[in-house]
Amino acid sequence: MKKALLIVLSIIMILSLVSMVNADDNKVVIYHCLSSSRADPIFEQLKAKFPEYEIQMEYMGLSELAAKLKNEGTDTDIDIALDLGYVYMEDMKDLWADHSEFDAGIFADFMQVEDKAWMPWTMYSGCVAVNLDVMADKGLEVPASWEDLTKPEYKGLIQMPNPASSGTGYIFLKMLAELWGPEKAFEYFDALAPNVLAFTSSGSAPLKALVEKEAGIALCMTYQAANKINEGVNLQIVEVEGGHPWTSDGTAIIKGHETDAVKAVFNYLFTDVVFEDAKIGPEHGLAAGDEQIPGFPENIVYAEMGEDTLAAKQELLEQWMYE
């Protein structure tokens, strides 16, 4: 009797272990830095495609997600990191799985990752946008250059994200440092500062202030400004010297997490999801051309951003904080 009971208990334990393994194999955990307006449709698309998988999507800020990955390494609950900034993707190559089996051919040449240590996902560009109603109310002309923004008549009318806390703010600093050299770029921001009502911690705050007419000029994301123009807000995107600053983000499977479920979901991101995301999100740098939203600048010129590393970024930001 005891022997039979032990056999039954052993079978139950084995079945429980098998069930736990299968559950883990069918679970896919994605940590991302996407806005909810983009993450929610992606989540719904993945659930519809893979009803047999337990898919979780968790938002985390850029620096927070990078810190979590740095701290936990491959021993993490994250299976896929999505929309993580270029410098972090490059800095943490040792955490990423081999991505050679995945096809990145949908992306333009400038978006390709040479060693395929990770996969490209999207690119973001910044712009100078103005509220034409504010300009008219104050009897001001629309600025046409970076130098124009330092004119005294624009005092207190400009908002810009702080490069130390915002990736959007950083790309403006990086672009001008690349265009003019760091010394001249910092001299420029010293001249601009008296006209800046606020260096905001959030990349989206300047555009919000622009829409609410708390600011007349904003350094912000191009696609977000275009969306507001499409909504009927009387904004204008100004083309200035050097073009639009930009950066790219990537995605990767964490090494040791390459289950069939994870790889299937990851592959689907590039065969279907990215094309849908491109219709509502920022630029994606697709080889066939993005599905750009209406109101987006035609024949947009992207700035020369040069090489970027985490060390170079930290050096610029340290100088920004010092200045």
Secondary structure as the mmCIF struct_conf table of DSSP 4:
data_model
#
loop_
_struct_conf.conf_type_id
_struct_conf.id
_struct_conf.beg_label_comp_id
_struct_conf.beg_label_asym_id
_struct_conf.beg_label_seq_id
_struct_conf.end_label_comp_id
_struct_conf.end_label_asym_id
_struct_conf.end_label_seq_id
HELX_RH_AL_P HELX_RH_AL_P1 LYS A 2 ASP A 25
TURN_TY1_P TURN_TY1_P1 ASN A 26 ASN A 26
STRN STRN1 LYS A 27 HIS A 32
HELX_RH_AL_P HELX_RH_AL_P2 SER A 36 LYS A 49
TURN_TY1_P TURN_TY1_P2 PRO A 51 GLU A 52
BEND BEND1 TYR A 53 TYR A 53
STRN STRN2 GLU A 54 TYR A 59
HELX_RH_AL_P HELX_RH_AL_P3 LEU A 62 GLU A 72
TURN_TY1_P TURN_TY1_P3 GLY A 73 THR A 74
BEND BEND2 ASP A 75 ASP A 77
BEND BEND3 ASP A 79 ASP A 79
STRN STRN3 ILE A 80 GLY A 85
HELX_RH_AL_P HELX_RH_AL_P4 TYR A 86 ASP A 91
TURN_TY1_P TURN_TY1_P4 MET A 92 MET A 92
HELX_RH_3T_P HELX_RH_3T_P1 LYS A 93 LEU A 95
STRN STRN4 TRP A 96 TRP A 96
TURN_TY1_P TURN_TY1_P5 SER A 100 GLU A 101
BEND BEND4 PHE A 102 PHE A 102
TURN_TY1_P TURN_TY1_P6 GLY A 105 ILE A 106
STRN STRN5 PHE A 107 PHE A 107
HELX_RH_3T_P HELX_RH_3T_P2 ASP A 109 MET A 111
TURN_TY1_P TURN_TY1_P7 GLU A 114 ASP A 115
BEND BEND5 ALA A 117 TRP A 118
STRN STRN6 MET A 119 ASN A 131
HELX_RH_AL_P HELX_RH_AL_P5 LEU A 132 ASP A 137
TURN_TY1_P TURN_TY1_P8 LYS A 138 GLY A 139
HELX_LH_PP_P HELX_LH_PP_P1 GLU A 141 PRO A 143
BEND BEND6 SER A 145 SER A 145
TURN_TY1_P TURN_TY1_P9 TRP A 146 TRP A 146
HELX_RH_3T_P HELX_RH_3T_P3 GLU A 147 THR A 150
BEND BEND7 LYS A 151 LYS A 151
HELX_RH_3T_P HELX_RH_3T_P4 PRO A 152 TYR A 154
TURN_TY1_P TURN_TY1_P10 LYS A 155 GLY A 156
STRN STRN7 ILE A 158 PRO A 161
TURN_TY1_P TURN_TY1_P11 PRO A 163 SER A 165
HELX_RH_AL_P HELX_RH_AL_P6 GLY A 167 TRP A 180
HELX_RH_AL_P HELX_RH_AL_P7 PRO A 182 LEU A 192
HELX_RH_3T_P HELX_RH_3T_P5 ALA A 193 ASN A 195
STRN STRN8 VAL A 196 THR A 200
BEND BEND8 SER A 201 SER A 204
HELX_RH_AL_P HELX_RH_AL_P8 ALA A 205 VAL A 211
TURN_TY1_P TURN_TY1_P12 GLU A 212 LYS A 213
BEND BEND9 GLU A 214 GLU A 214
BEND BEND10 GLY A 216 GLY A 216
STRN STRN9 ILE A 217 MET A 221
HELX_RH_AL_P HELX_RH_AL_P9 THR A 222 ASN A 230
TURN_TY1_P TURN_TY1_P13 GLU A 231 GLY A 232
STRN STRN10 LEU A 235 VAL A 238
HELX_LH_PP_P HELX_LH_PP_P2 GLU A 239 GLU A 239
TURN_TY1_P TURN_TY1_P14 GLU A 241 GLY A 242
STRN STRN11 HIS A 244 HIS A 244
STRN STRN12 TRP A 246 ILE A 253
STRN STRN13 ILE A 254 ILE A 254
TURN_TY1_P TURN_TY1_P15 LYS A 255 GLY A 256
HELX_RH_AL_P HELX_RH_AL_P10 ASP A 260 TYR A 268
HELX_RH_PI_P HELX_RH_PI_P1 LEU A 269 VAL A 273
HELX_RH_AL_P HELX_RH_AL_P11 VAL A 274 ASP A 277
TURN_TY1_P TURN_TY1_P16 ALA A 278 ILE A 280
BEND BEND11 GLY A 281 PRO A 282
STRN STRN14 LEU A 286 LEU A 286
TURN_TY1_P TURN_TY1_P17 ALA A 287 ALA A 288
HELX_LH_PP_P HELX_LH_PP_P3 GLN A 292 ILE A 293
TURN_TY1_P TURN_TY1_P18 PRO A 294 GLY A 295
BEND BEND12 PHE A 296 PHE A 296
HELX_LH_PP_P HELX_LH_PP_P4 PRO A 297 PRO A 297
TURN_TY1_P TURN_TY1_P19 GLU A 298 ASN A 299
STRN STRN15 TYR A 302 TYR A 302
HELX_RH_AL_P HELX_RH_AL_P12 LEU A 310 TYR A 322
#
